[in-house]
Amino acid sequence: MRGPLILIWIALLLFSSCGNDQGNIFHVDIINPLDEGSDISLVQVSSGSFLMGSTLFPAFTVSTFGVPYVTYNPERPVHSVTVQGFKISTREITQEQYKAVTGVNPSKYFGFSDMPVEQVTWEQAAAFCNKLSETTGLEALYNLSTWECDFSRNGYRLPTEAEWEYACRAGVPGEYGTVGSQEGLSQIAWYTANSDHTPHQAAALSDNAAGLYDMQGNVWEWCNDWFTIYHCNSQADPRGPANGQFRAARGGSWASTAEDCRVAARKALDPKLGNYTVGFRIVRR
């Protein structure tokens, strides 16, 4: 039986590290436009460093029997992170793209084939990456028994939290990235203020400074990492712990408040459970 034909268009993203009041500047040169159908478009994000996390909200103390034992905030401390260059899909994986690779569409909300796929578990998202890699002649990264990711291979995978936040910030400082403040969030994100209680077609709003659509809002996006607290030391390409209970998700959704759509906002989710507010996008090195 003939397998699905998936075309991967690559766009070049040039990064300039020249300092100014606006932070790092990203320049996008789209070589091939996003075609209709199941094609997947990616941009190349150049390597660089940024400050990961947020101090917007204070840490809170967790207590046992009234005795405080840990002070915690999942976005703290802000710490310096360096990432290598990577390619990232310009849109959340759509229902049409997911079905073209897997043969199924698990989504609750459908009607437009270019709506983001949702109700996908972390494990299903990882399996999609493997299938897409194999379909396009690349090496699969995920062990489907242990779910370990072999970063030395050349196929597709989910972004690390560091890669995701770096691409979402796109060199723009602040809590809301490209739009600068909560007041401008509706320009790039579907969330409670404008979503009408439903997800929307991918790339219907403006892109961010890196040429990426729906990084904030529409659906939460699975990341590769097991969810864990941050550490204060500088890190290069952090990938999270080797194991854990929950996987990280980023970006907020159509059902989220503006605060959950901030560039540093994080969510811990069961990797075996899907949700109609959760989807994903892919990366490759």
PyRosetta script that sets phi, psi and omega in degrees:
from pyrosetta import init, pose_from_sequence

init()
pose = pose_from_sequence("MRGPLILIWIALLLFSSCGNDQGNIFHVDIINPLDEGSDISLVQVSSGSFLMGSTLFPAFTVSTFGVPYVTYNPERPVHSVTVQGFKISTREITQEQYKAVTGVNPSKYFGFSDMPVEQVTWEQAAAFCNKLSETTGLEALYNLSTWECDFSRNGYRLPTEAEWEYACRAGVPGEYGTVGSQEGLSQIAWYTANSDHTPHQAAALSDNAAGLYDMQGNVWEWCNDWFTIYHCNSQADPRGPANGQFRAARGGSWASTAEDCRVAARKALDPKLGNYTVGFRIVRR")
pose.set_psi(1, 137.9)
pose.set_omega(1, -177.2)
pose.set_phi(2, -74.3)
pose.set_psi(2, 132.1)
pose.set_omega(2, -179.2)
pose.set_phi(3, -79.8)
pose.set_psi(3, 169.4)
pose.set_omega(3, -179.5)
pose.set_phi(4, -68.2)
pose.set_psi(4, 146.3)
pose.set_omega(4, 177.2)
pose.set_phi(5, -98.7)
pose.set_psi(5, 115.3)
pose.set_omega(5, -180.0)
pose.set_phi(6, -116.8)
pose.set_psi(6, 122.9)
pose.set_omega(6, 177.7)
pose.set_phi(7, -101.6)
pose.set_psi(7, 130.1)
pose.set_omega(7, -179.0)
pose.set_phi(8, -109.8)
pose.set_psi(8, 111.7)
pose.set_omega(8, 177.1)
pose.set_phi(9, -92.6)
pose.set_psi(9, 135.6)
pose.set_omega(9, 179.6)
pose.set_phi(10, -110.7)
pose.set_psi(10, 130.1)
pose.set_omega(10, 174.3)
pose.set_phi(11, -111.6)
pose.set_psi(11, 148.1)
pose.set_omega(11, -179.3)
pose.set_phi(12, -94.6)
pose.set_psi(12, 132.0)
pose.set_omega(12, 175.1)
pose.set_phi(13, -116.3)
pose.set_psi(13, 116.0)
pose.set_omega(13, -177.9)
pose.set_phi(14, -96.8)
pose.set_psi(14, 131.4)
pose.set_omega(14, -176.4)
pose.set_phi(15, -107.7)
pose.set_psi(15, 129.2)
pose.set_omega(15, 176.6)
pose.set_phi(16, -111.3)
pose.set_psi(16, 125.8)
pose.set_omega(16, -177.3)
pose.set_phi(17, -95.0)
pose.set_psi(17, 11.5)
pose.set_omega(17, 179.5)
pose.set_phi(18, -63.1)
pose.set_psi(18, 126.8)
pose.set_omega(18, -176.7)
pose.set_phi(19, -78.0)
pose.set_psi(19, 141.7)
pose.set_omega(19, 171.4)
pose.set_phi(20, -160.1)
pose.set_psi(20, -177.6)
pose.set_omega(20, -175.3)
pose.set_phi(21, -66.9)
pose.set_psi(21, -19.8)
pose.set_omega(21, -178.1)
pose.set_phi(22, -91.1)
pose.set_psi(22, 0.0)
pose.set_omega(22, -177.3)
pose.set_phi(23, 83.6)
pose.set_psi(23, -165.1)
pose.set_omega(23, -178.3)
pose.set_phi(24, -67.7)
pose.set_psi(24, 143.0)
pose.set_omega(24, -177.1)
pose.set_phi(25, -106.5)
pose.set_psi(25, 131.4)
pose.set_omega(25, 176.6)
pose.set_phi(26, -106.4)
pose.set_psi(26, 136.2)
pose.set_omega(26, 177.0)
pose.set_phi(27, -119.1)
pose.set_psi(27, 127.6)
pose.set_omega(27, -175.7)
pose.set_phi(28, -110.1)
pose.set_psi(28, 127.4)
pose.set_omega(28, 176.6)
pose.set_phi(29, -121.9)
pose.set_psi(29, 99.6)
pose.set_omega(29, -178.8)
pose.set_phi(30, -79.7)
pose.set_psi(30, 114.2)
pose.set_omega(30, -179.5)
pose.set_phi(31, -79.2)
pose.set_psi(31, -47.0)
pose.set_omega(31, 179.9)
pose.set_phi(32, -122.9)
pose.set_psi(32, 125.7)
pose.set_omega(32, 179.5)
pose.set_phi(33, -68.4)
pose.set_psi(33, 156.2)
pose.set_omega(33, 177.5)
pose.set_phi(34, -67.8)
pose.set_psi(34, 120.1)
pose.set_omega(34, -179.1)
pose.set_phi(35, -84.2)
pose.set_psi(35, 166.3)
pose.set_omega(35, 172.8)
pose.set_phi(36, -68.7)
pose.set_psi(36, 152.8)
pose.set_omega(36, 173.2)
pose.set_phi(37, 100.0)
pose.set_psi(37, -148.3)
pose.set_omega(37, -170.1)
pose.set_phi(38, -93.5)
pose.set_psi(38, 8.8)
pose.set_omega(38, 177.6)
pose.set_phi(39, -62.6)
pose.set_psi(39, 146.9)
pose.set_omega(39, 178.5)
pose.set_phi(40, -117.6)
pose.set_psi(40, 124.1)
pose.set_omega(40, -179.3)
pose.set_phi(41, -102.0)
pose.set_psi(41, 138.0)
pose.set_omega(41, 178.0)
pose.set_phi(42, -128.1)
pose.set_psi(42, 155.4)
pose.set_omega(42, 170.2)
pose.set_phi(43, -116.0)
pose.set_psi(43, 149.5)
pose.set_omega(43, 176.9)
pose.set_phi(44, -90.4)
pose.set_psi(44, 118.9)
pose.set_omega(44, 176.8)
pose.set_phi(45, -99.1)
pose.set_psi(45, 122.1)
pose.set_omega(45, -178.0)
pose.set_phi(46, -73.8)
pose.set_psi(46, 157.7)
pose.set_omega(46, 179.8)
pose.set_phi(47, -64.2)
pose.set_psi(47, 157.8)
pose.set_omega(47, 179.7)
pose.set_phi(48, 174.0)
pose.set_psi(48, -177.3)
pose.set_omega(48, -179.5)
pose.set_phi(49, -124.9)
pose.set_psi(49, 153.1)
pose.set_omega(49, 178.1)
pose.set_phi(50, -157.4)
pose.set_psi(50, 169.3)
pose.set_omega(50, 175.5)
pose.set_phi(51, -95.4)
pose.set_psi(51, 118.3)
pose.set_omega(51, -175.1)
pose.set_phi(52, -99.2)
pose.set_psi(52, 137.0)
pose.set_omega(52, 179.7)
pose.set_phi(53, 106.5)
pose.set_psi(53, -173.0)
pose.set_omega(53, -176.5)
pose.set_phi(54, -153.8)
pose.set_psi(54, 150.3)
pose.set_omega(54, 174.3)
pose.set_phi(55, -112.5)
pose.set_psi(55, 15.8)
pose.set_omega(55, -176.7)
pose.set_phi(56, -59.4)
pose.set_psi(56, -42.8)
pose.set_omega(56, -179.1)
pose.set_phi(57, -107.4)
pose.set_psi(57, 143.0)
pose.set_omega(57, 179.7)
pose.set_phi(58, -71.9)
pose.set_psi(58, 159.9)
pose.set_omega(58, 173.6)
pose.set_phi(59, -72.0)
pose.set_psi(59, 152.9)
pose.set_omega(59, 176.5)
pose.set_phi(60, -122.7)
pose.set_psi(60, 157.9)
pose.set_omega(60, -175.2)
pose.set_phi(61, -101.5)
pose.set_psi(61, 128.9)
pose.set_omega(61, 175.6)
pose.set_phi(62, -94.1)
pose.set_psi(62, 132.9)
pose.set_omega(62, -175.8)
pose.set_phi(63, -123.3)
pose.set_psi(63, 153.8)
pose.set_omega(63, 172.3)
pose.set_phi(64, -124.3)
pose.set_psi(64, 121.4)
pose.set_omega(64, -177.4)
pose.set_phi(65, 52.7)
pose.set_psi(65, 39.0)
pose.set_omega(65, 176.9)
pose.set_phi(66, 80.7)
pose.set_psi(66, -0.4)
pose.set_omega(66, -179.0)
pose.set_phi(67, -103.6)
pose.set_psi(67, 113.9)
pose.set_omega(67, 179.7)
pose.set_phi(68, -65.9)
pose.set_psi(68, 135.0)
pose.set_omega(68, -179.5)
pose.set_phi(69, -130.9)
pose.set_psi(69, -12.5)
pose.set_omega(69, 176.4)
pose.set_phi(70, -155.5)
pose.set_psi(70, 139.3)
pose.set_omega(70, 173.9)
pose.set_phi(71, -102.1)
pose.set_psi(71, 129.5)
pose.set_omega(71, -164.9)
pose.set_phi(72, -142.0)
pose.set_psi(72, 138.6)
pose.set_omega(72, 166.2)
pose.set_phi(73, -152.2)
pose.set_psi(73, 121.2)
pose.set_omega(73, -173.4)
pose.set_phi(74, -64.9)
pose.set_psi(74, -12.6)
pose.set_omega(74, 179.1)
pose.set_phi(75, -100.4)
pose.set_psi(75, -2.6)
pose.set_omega(75, -179.2)
pose.set_phi(76, -111.8)
pose.set_psi(76, 156.3)
pose.set_omega(76, -6.2)
pose.set_phi(77, -81.0)
pose.set_psi(77, 157.2)
pose.set_omega(77, 170.4)
pose.set_phi(78, -66.5)
pose.set_psi(78, 132.7)
pose.set_omega(78, -174.8)
pose.set_phi(79, -144.1)
pose.set_psi(79, 152.9)
pose.set_omega(79, -178.3)
pose.set_phi(80, -80.4)
pose.set_psi(80, 132.0)
pose.set_omega(80, -179.7)
pose.set_phi(81, -131.6)
pose.set_psi(81, 136.8)
pose.set_omega(81, 173.7)
pose.set_phi(82, -112.7)
pose.set_psi(82, 133.5)
pose.set_omega(82, 178.7)
pose.set_phi(83, -123.9)
pose.set_psi(83, 146.3)
pose.set_omega(83, 171.7)
pose.set_phi(84, -77.2)
pose.set_psi(84, 161.2)
pose.set_omega(84, 178.8)
pose.set_phi(85, -63.6)
pose.set_psi(85, 150.4)
pose.set_omega(85, 179.4)
pose.set_phi(86, -155.6)
pose.set_psi(86, 162.1)
pose.set_omega(86, 174.6)
pose.set_phi(87, -101.6)
pose.set_psi(87, 139.5)
pose.set_omega(87, -179.0)
pose.set_phi(88, -136.4)
pose.set_psi(88, 141.4)
pose.set_omega(88, -178.0)
pose.set_phi(89, -66.9)
pose.set_psi(89, 138.9)
pose.set_omega(89, -176.4)
pose.set_phi(90, -70.7)
pose.set_psi(90, -23.2)
pose.set_omega(90, 179.9)
pose.set_phi(91, -126.3)
pose.set_psi(91, 159.2)
pose.set_omega(91, 167.3)
pose.set_phi(92, -62.6)
pose.set_psi(92, 144.6)
pose.set_omega(92, -179.9)
pose.set_phi(93, -58.6)
pose.set_psi(93, 127.9)
pose.set_omega(93, -175.3)
pose.set_phi(94, -88.1)
pose.set_psi(94, 168.6)
pose.set_omega(94, 178.4)
pose.set_phi(95, -62.4)
pose.set_psi(95, -39.1)
pose.set_omega(95, 178.8)
pose.set_phi(96, -65.0)
pose.set_psi(96, -43.0)
pose.set_omega(96, 179.4)
pose.set_phi(97, -64.8)
pose.set_psi(97, -43.0)
pose.set_omega(97, -179.3)
pose.set_phi(98, -63.4)
pose.set_psi(98, -43.5)
pose.set_omega(98, -179.2)
pose.set_phi(99, -68.4)
pose.set_psi(99, -34.9)
pose.set_omega(99, 178.9)
pose.set_phi(100, -61.9)
pose.set_psi(100, -31.7)
pose.set_omega(100, -178.3)
pose.set_phi(101, -89.6)
pose.set_psi(101, -42.3)
pose.set_omega(101, -171.9)
pose.set_phi(102, -102.1)
pose.set_psi(102, -21.3)
pose.set_omega(102, -177.2)
pose.set_phi(103, 88.0)
pose.set_psi(103, -1.7)
pose.set_omega(103, -178.8)
pose.set_phi(104, -133.3)
pose.set_psi(104, 161.3)
pose.set_omega(104, 174.5)
pose.set_phi(105, -133.8)
pose.set_psi(105, 102.9)
pose.set_omega(105, -175.3)
pose.set_phi(106, -82.4)
pose.set_psi(106, 0.2)
pose.set_omega(106, -169.0)
pose.set_phi(107, -65.0)
pose.set_psi(107, 146.7)
pose.set_omega(107, 173.2)
pose.set_phi(108, -80.2)
pose.set_psi(108, -41.1)
pose.set_omega(108, -177.4)
pose.set_phi(109, -99.8)
pose.set_psi(109, 115.8)
pose.set_omega(109, 177.8)
pose.set_phi(110, -142.6)
pose.set_psi(110, 172.6)
pose.set_omega(110, -173.5)
pose.set_phi(111, 144.3)
pose.set_psi(111, -32.2)
pose.set_omega(111, 173.0)
pose.set_phi(112, -123.5)
pose.set_psi(112, 128.6)
pose.set_omega(112, -176.4)
pose.set_phi(113, -67.2)
pose.set_psi(113, -19.9)
pose.set_omega(113, -179.2)
pose.set_phi(114, -97.7)
pose.set_psi(114, 18.1)
pose.set_omega(114, 168.7)
pose.set_phi(115, -77.1)
pose.set_psi(115, 151.6)
pose.set_omega(115, -179.9)
pose.set_phi(116, -65.0)
pose.set_psi(116, 139.8)
pose.set_omega(116, 173.4)
pose.set_phi(117, -67.4)
pose.set_psi(117, 141.4)
pose.set_omega(117, 176.9)
pose.set_phi(118, -141.7)
pose.set_psi(118, -179.2)
pose.set_omega(118, -170.7)
pose.set_phi(119, 59.8)
pose.set_psi(119, 31.6)
pose.set_omega(119, 176.4)
pose.set_phi(120, -102.3)
pose.set_psi(120, 127.6)
pose.set_omega(120, 175.7)
pose.set_phi(121, -72.7)
pose.set_psi(121, 165.5)
pose.set_omega(121, 175.2)
pose.set_phi(122, -59.6)
pose.set_psi(122, -41.9)
pose.set_omega(122, -178.1)
pose.set_phi(123, -64.5)
pose.set_psi(123, -38.2)
pose.set_omega(123, 176.8)
pose.set_phi(124, -67.0)
pose.set_psi(124, -37.2)
pose.set_omega(124, 177.8)
pose.set_phi(125, -64.8)
pose.set_psi(125, -41.8)
pose.set_omega(125, 177.8)
pose.set_phi(126, -65.1)
pose.set_psi(126, -40.3)
pose.set_omega(126, 178.4)
pose.set_phi(127, -64.8)
pose.set_psi(127, -36.4)
pose.set_omega(127, 174.9)
pose.set_phi(128, -59.3)
pose.set_psi(128, -45.1)
pose.set_omega(128, 179.1)
pose.set_phi(129, -58.0)
pose.set_psi(129, -44.6)
pose.set_omega(129, 178.1)
pose.set_phi(130, -60.5)
pose.set_psi(130, -47.0)
pose.set_omega(130, -177.9)
pose.set_phi(131, -63.7)
pose.set_psi(131, -41.4)
pose.set_omega(131, 178.4)
pose.set_phi(132, -63.6)
pose.set_psi(132, -41.9)
pose.set_omega(132, 177.9)
pose.set_phi(133, -59.5)
pose.set_psi(133, -48.7)
pose.set_omega(133, -178.2)
pose.set_phi(134, -64.8)
pose.set_psi(134, -38.5)
pose.set_omega(134, -179.7)
pose.set_phi(135, -63.9)
pose.set_psi(135, -33.5)
pose.set_omega(135, -176.6)
pose.set_phi(136, -100.3)
pose.set_psi(136, 13.9)
pose.set_omega(136, 174.0)
pose.set_phi(137, 78.6)
pose.set_psi(137, 22.9)
pose.set_omega(137, 179.1)
pose.set_phi(138, -109.0)
pose.set_psi(138, 174.2)
pose.set_omega(138, -178.6)
pose.set_phi(139, -87.2)
pose.set_psi(139, 132.4)
pose.set_omega(139, 175.7)
pose.set_phi(140, -73.2)
pose.set_psi(140, 139.6)
pose.set_omega(140, -175.9)
pose.set_phi(141, -96.5)
pose.set_psi(141, -28.0)
pose.set_omega(141, -170.5)
pose.set_phi(142, -96.2)
pose.set_psi(142, 134.4)
pose.set_omega(142, 168.8)
pose.set_phi(143, -82.5)
pose.set_psi(143, 115.2)
pose.set_omega(143, -172.7)
pose.set_phi(144, -75.9)
pose.set_psi(144, -1.5)
pose.set_omega(144, 174.4)
pose.set_phi(145, -96.3)
pose.set_psi(145, -45.1)
pose.set_omega(145, -177.6)
pose.set_phi(146, -101.4)
pose.set_psi(146, -17.2)
pose.set_omega(146, -176.9)
pose.set_phi(147, 65.9)
pose.set_psi(147, 18.3)
pose.set_omega(147, 172.5)
pose.set_phi(148, -71.9)
pose.set_psi(148, 148.8)
pose.set_omega(148, -178.3)
pose.set_phi(149, -110.7)
pose.set_psi(149, 124.1)
pose.set_omega(149, 178.4)
pose.set_phi(150, -92.6)
pose.set_psi(150, 97.0)
pose.set_omega(150, -174.8)
pose.set_phi(151, -69.3)
pose.set_psi(151, -10.7)
pose.set_omega(151, 179.9)
pose.set_phi(152, -78.4)
pose.set_psi(152, -12.6)
pose.set_omega(152, -177.8)
pose.set_phi(153, -86.2)
pose.set_psi(153, 164.9)
pose.set_omega(153, -168.3)
pose.set_phi(154, -103.6)
pose.set_psi(154, 9.6)
pose.set_omega(154, -177.7)
pose.set_phi(155, -87.2)
pose.set_psi(155, -160.5)
pose.set_omega(155, -175.7)
pose.set_phi(156, -95.5)
pose.set_psi(156, 152.4)
pose.set_omega(156, 179.0)
pose.set_phi(157, -155.5)
pose.set_psi(157, 178.6)
pose.set_omega(157, 173.1)
pose.set_phi(158, -81.6)
pose.set_psi(158, 149.9)
pose.set_omega(158, 179.6)
pose.set_phi(159, -70.7)
pose.set_psi(159, 147.1)
pose.set_omega(159, 168.6)
pose.set_phi(160, -68.6)
pose.set_psi(160, 162.9)
pose.set_omega(160, 177.0)
pose.set_phi(161, -60.1)
pose.set_psi(161, -38.4)
pose.set_omega(161, -179.7)
pose.set_phi(162, -64.8)
pose.set_psi(162, -44.8)
pose.set_omega(162, 177.6)
pose.set_phi(163, -61.6)
pose.set_psi(163, -44.0)
pose.set_omega(163, -178.0)
pose.set_phi(164, -61.2)
pose.set_psi(164, -50.0)
pose.set_omega(164, -177.3)
pose.set_phi(165, -66.7)
pose.set_psi(165, -36.8)
pose.set_omega(165, 177.4)
pose.set_phi(166, -60.5)
pose.set_psi(166, -45.3)
pose.set_omega(166, 179.7)
pose.set_phi(167, -70.2)
pose.set_psi(167, -35.4)
pose.set_omega(167, 179.8)
pose.set_phi(168, -69.4)
pose.set_psi(168, -42.1)
pose.set_omega(168, 177.7)
pose.set_phi(169, -66.3)
pose.set_psi(169, -38.4)
pose.set_omega(169, 177.5)
pose.set_phi(170, 51.7)
pose.set_psi(170, 38.9)
pose.set_omega(170, 176.5)
pose.set_phi(171, 79.5)
pose.set_psi(171, 2.9)
pose.set_omega(171, -177.2)
pose.set_phi(172, -102.2)
pose.set_psi(172, 123.3)
pose.set_omega(172, -179.4)
pose.set_phi(173, -73.2)
pose.set_psi(173, 164.5)
pose.set_omega(173, 175.8)
pose.set_phi(174, 109.4)
pose.set_psi(174, 178.9)
pose.set_omega(174, -174.7)
pose.set_phi(175, -81.5)
pose.set_psi(175, -25.5)
pose.set_omega(175, -172.4)
pose.set_phi(176, -116.1)
pose.set_psi(176, 11.0)
pose.set_omega(176, 174.2)
pose.set_phi(177, 67.3)
pose.set_psi(177, -133.3)
pose.set_omega(177, -171.1)
pose.set_phi(178, -51.3)
pose.set_psi(178, -42.5)
pose.set_omega(178, -174.9)
pose.set_phi(179, -82.3)
pose.set_psi(179, -9.4)
pose.set_omega(179, 171.5)
pose.set_phi(180, 83.8)
pose.set_psi(180, -34.6)
pose.set_omega(180, -175.9)
pose.set_phi(181, -153.9)
pose.set_psi(181, 169.2)
pose.set_omega(181, 179.3)
pose.set_phi(182, -60.5)
pose.set_psi(182, -31.8)
pose.set_omega(182, -177.5)
pose.set_phi(183, -61.6)
pose.set_psi(183, -29.1)
pose.set_omega(183, -178.8)
pose.set_phi(184, -96.3)
pose.set_psi(184, 3.2)
pose.set_omega(184, -171.8)
pose.set_phi(185, -61.3)
pose.set_psi(185, -34.6)
pose.set_omega(185, -177.9)
pose.set_phi(186, -64.3)
pose.set_psi(186, -13.7)
pose.set_omega(186, 177.2)
pose.set_phi(187, -70.6)
pose.set_psi(187, -29.0)
pose.set_omega(187, -173.5)
pose.set_phi(188, -126.0)
pose.set_psi(188, -7.2)
pose.set_omega(188, -171.4)
pose.set_phi(189, -135.5)
pose.set_psi(189, 135.8)
pose.set_omega(189, 167.4)
pose.set_phi(190, -89.3)
pose.set_psi(190, 118.6)
pose.set_omega(190, 178.2)
pose.set_phi(191, -147.1)
pose.set_psi(191, -169.9)
pose.set_omega(191, -170.1)
pose.set_phi(192, -57.7)
pose.set_psi(192, -29.6)
pose.set_omega(192, -176.1)
pose.set_phi(193, -72.6)
pose.set_psi(193, -22.4)
pose.set_omega(193, -174.3)
pose.set_phi(194, -139.3)
pose.set_psi(194, -0.5)
pose.set_omega(194, -171.2)
pose.set_phi(195, -83.0)
pose.set_psi(195, -16.3)
pose.set_omega(195, -174.5)
pose.set_phi(196, 57.7)
pose.set_psi(196, 34.4)
pose.set_omega(196, 172.7)
pose.set_phi(197, 63.0)
pose.set_psi(197, 37.2)
pose.set_omega(197, 178.9)
pose.set_phi(198, -157.6)
pose.set_psi(198, 151.3)
pose.set_omega(198, 172.3)
pose.set_phi(199, -71.0)
pose.set_psi(199, 164.5)
pose.set_omega(199, -176.2)
pose.set_phi(200, -128.2)
pose.set_psi(200, 167.2)
pose.set_omega(200, 177.9)
pose.set_phi(201, -56.4)
pose.set_psi(201, 142.2)
pose.set_omega(201, -179.2)
pose.set_phi(202, -63.1)
pose.set_psi(202, 142.9)
pose.set_omega(202, 174.8)
pose.set_phi(203, 63.5)
pose.set_psi(203, 27.0)
pose.set_omega(203, 178.3)
pose.set_phi(204, -79.7)
pose.set_psi(204, -22.6)
pose.set_omega(204, 177.8)
pose.set_phi(205, -103.9)
pose.set_psi(205, -177.0)
pose.set_omega(205, -178.8)
pose.set_phi(206, -69.8)
pose.set_psi(206, 156.1)
pose.set_omega(206, 176.3)
pose.set_phi(207, -86.6)
pose.set_psi(207, 169.4)
pose.set_omega(207, 176.4)
pose.set_phi(208, -88.1)
pose.set_psi(208, -175.0)
pose.set_omega(208, -174.8)
pose.set_phi(209, -67.0)
pose.set_psi(209, -13.1)
pose.set_omega(209, 177.3)
pose.set_phi(210, -97.6)
pose.set_psi(210, 2.1)
pose.set_omega(210, -178.9)
pose.set_phi(211, 82.2)
pose.set_psi(211, 23.0)
pose.set_omega(211, -177.9)
pose.set_phi(212, -108.9)
pose.set_psi(212, 138.7)
pose.set_omega(212, -178.0)
pose.set_phi(213, -104.0)
pose.set_psi(213, 144.2)
pose.set_omega(213, 172.9)
pose.set_phi(214, 59.7)
pose.set_psi(214, 26.6)
pose.set_omega(214, 173.0)
pose.set_phi(215, -62.7)
pose.set_psi(215, -28.8)
pose.set_omega(215, 176.3)
pose.set_phi(216, -116.4)
pose.set_psi(216, 128.2)
pose.set_omega(216, -179.8)
pose.set_phi(217, 80.8)
pose.set_psi(217, -174.6)
pose.set_omega(217, -175.5)
pose.set_phi(218, 71.3)
pose.set_psi(218, -76.5)
pose.set_omega(218, 169.4)
pose.set_phi(219, -138.0)
pose.set_psi(219, 147.4)
pose.set_omega(219, 169.8)
pose.set_phi(220, -58.5)
pose.set_psi(220, 153.0)
pose.set_omega(220, -177.9)
pose.set_phi(221, -122.1)
pose.set_psi(221, 124.6)
pose.set_omega(221, 176.3)
pose.set_phi(222, -60.5)
pose.set_psi(222, 139.2)
pose.set_omega(222, 169.4)
pose.set_phi(223, -112.0)
pose.set_psi(223, 164.2)
pose.set_omega(223, -175.8)
pose.set_phi(224, -70.5)
pose.set_psi(224, -30.1)
pose.set_omega(224, -168.9)
pose.set_phi(225, -71.1)
pose.set_psi(225, 145.9)
pose.set_omega(225, 158.9)
pose.set_phi(226, -68.0)
pose.set_psi(226, 140.6)
pose.set_omega(226, -178.1)
pose.set_phi(227, -72.8)
pose.set_psi(227, 132.6)
pose.set_omega(227, 178.4)
pose.set_phi(228, -153.4)
pose.set_psi(228, 169.4)
pose.set_omega(228, 176.9)
pose.set_phi(229, -75.5)
pose.set_psi(229, 157.8)
pose.set_omega(229, 177.6)
pose.set_phi(230, -81.7)
pose.set_psi(230, 158.8)
pose.set_omega(230, 173.4)
pose.set_phi(231, -117.1)
pose.set_psi(231, 153.9)
pose.set_omega(231, -170.7)
pose.set_phi(232, -81.6)
pose.set_psi(232, -13.0)
pose.set_omega(232, -177.0)
pose.set_phi(233, -78.8)
pose.set_psi(233, 153.8)
pose.set_omega(233, 176.2)
pose.set_phi(234, -65.9)
pose.set_psi(234, 147.8)
pose.set_omega(234, -176.3)
pose.set_phi(235, -138.2)
pose.set_psi(235, 152.0)
pose.set_omega(235, 174.8)
pose.set_phi(236, -115.0)
pose.set_psi(236, 120.5)
pose.set_omega(236, 179.5)
pose.set_phi(237, 47.9)
pose.set_psi(237, 56.2)
pose.set_omega(237, 178.4)
pose.set_phi(238, -64.2)
pose.set_psi(238, 140.8)
pose.set_omega(238, -177.3)
pose.set_phi(239, -123.1)
pose.set_psi(239, 8.8)
pose.set_omega(239, 179.7)
pose.set_phi(240, 79.8)
pose.set_psi(240, 177.4)
pose.set_omega(240, -178.4)
pose.set_phi(241, -71.9)
pose.set_psi(241, 167.1)
pose.set_omega(241, -177.9)
pose.set_phi(242, -73.2)
pose.set_psi(242, -22.0)
pose.set_omega(242, 179.3)
pose.set_phi(243, -155.0)
pose.set_psi(243, 172.3)
pose.set_omega(243, -178.9)
pose.set_phi(244, 175.2)
pose.set_psi(244, -169.8)
pose.set_omega(244, -179.4)
pose.set_phi(245, -104.1)
pose.set_psi(245, -36.2)
pose.set_omega(245, -176.4)
pose.set_phi(246, -123.0)
pose.set_psi(246, 151.8)
pose.set_omega(246, 172.7)
pose.set_phi(247, -100.9)
pose.set_psi(247, 153.4)
pose.set_omega(247, -178.4)
pose.set_phi(248, -82.8)
pose.set_psi(248, 144.8)
pose.set_omega(248, 172.1)
pose.set_phi(249, -131.2)
pose.set_psi(249, 151.6)
pose.set_omega(249, -173.4)
pose.set_phi(250, -136.6)
pose.set_psi(250, 157.2)
pose.set_omega(250, 165.2)
pose.set_phi(251, 101.5)
pose.set_psi(251, -19.0)
pose.set_omega(251, -176.3)
pose.set_phi(252, 76.3)
pose.set_psi(252, 177.8)
pose.set_omega(252, -175.8)
pose.set_phi(253, -144.8)
pose.set_psi(253, -177.4)
pose.set_omega(253, 176.4)
pose.set_phi(254, -60.6)
pose.set_psi(254, -21.5)
pose.set_omega(254, -179.3)
pose.set_phi(255, -100.8)
pose.set_psi(255, 8.4)
pose.set_omega(255, -174.8)
pose.set_phi(256, -96.1)
pose.set_psi(256, 156.5)
pose.set_omega(256, 169.6)
pose.set_phi(257, -76.3)
pose.set_psi(257, 168.4)
pose.set_omega(257, 177.6)
pose.set_phi(258, -60.0)
pose.set_psi(258, -36.4)
pose.set_omega(258, -178.3)
pose.set_phi(259, -61.2)
pose.set_psi(259, -36.2)
pose.set_omega(259, 179.1)
pose.set_phi(260, -75.9)
pose.set_psi(260, -10.6)
pose.set_omega(260, 177.8)
pose.set_phi(261, -97.6)
pose.set_psi(261, 7.8)
pose.set_omega(261, 175.9)
pose.set_phi(262, -68.0)
pose.set_psi(262, 156.2)
pose.set_omega(262, -175.5)
pose.set_phi(263, -64.5)
pose.set_psi(263, -25.1)
pose.set_omega(263, -177.3)
pose.set_phi(264, -99.1)
pose.set_psi(264, -5.1)
pose.set_omega(264, -176.5)
pose.set_phi(265, -65.2)
pose.set_psi(265, 141.3)
pose.set_omega(265, -176.6)
pose.set_phi(266, -131.7)
pose.set_psi(266, 154.6)
pose.set_omega(266, 177.3)
pose.set_phi(267, -140.3)
pose.set_psi(267, 140.9)
pose.set_omega(267, 177.5)
pose.set_phi(268, -105.3)
pose.set_psi(268, 123.1)
pose.set_omega(268, -175.7)
pose.set_phi(269, -131.2)
pose.set_psi(269, 150.6)
pose.set_omega(269, 176.2)
pose.set_phi(270, -68.1)
pose.set_psi(270, 122.2)
pose.set_omega(270, -176.4)
pose.set_phi(271, -68.4)
pose.set_psi(271, -13.2)
pose.set_omega(271, -179.1)
pose.set_phi(272, -95.6)
pose.set_psi(272, -3.1)
pose.set_omega(272, -177.4)
pose.set_phi(273, -114.1)
pose.set_psi(273, 136.9)
pose.set_omega(273, 173.9)
pose.set_phi(274, -97.3)
pose.set_psi(274, 162.8)
pose.set_omega(274, -179.7)
pose.set_phi(275, -150.2)
pose.set_psi(275, 145.2)
pose.set_omega(275, -176.9)
pose.set_phi(276, -74.7)
pose.set_psi(276, 3.7)
pose.set_omega(276, 172.3)
pose.set_phi(277, -109.3)
pose.set_psi(277, 7.5)
pose.set_omega(277, -172.8)
pose.set_phi(278, -124.5)
pose.set_psi(278, 129.7)
pose.set_omega(278, 174.5)
pose.set_phi(279, -135.9)
pose.set_psi(279, -146.1)
pose.set_omega(279, -179.7)
pose.set_phi(280, -168.7)
pose.set_psi(280, 165.5)
pose.set_omega(280, 166.4)
pose.set_phi(281, -132.1)
pose.set_psi(281, 172.6)
pose.set_omega(281, -172.2)
pose.set_phi(282, -122.2)
pose.set_psi(282, 159.0)
pose.set_omega(282, 175.1)
pose.set_phi(283, -133.8)
pose.set_psi(283, 167.1)
pose.set_omega(283, 175.3)
pose.set_phi(284, -156.3)
pose.set_psi(284, 146.0)
pose.set_omega(284, 174.0)
pose.set_phi(285, -109.2)
pose.dump_pdb("model.pdb")
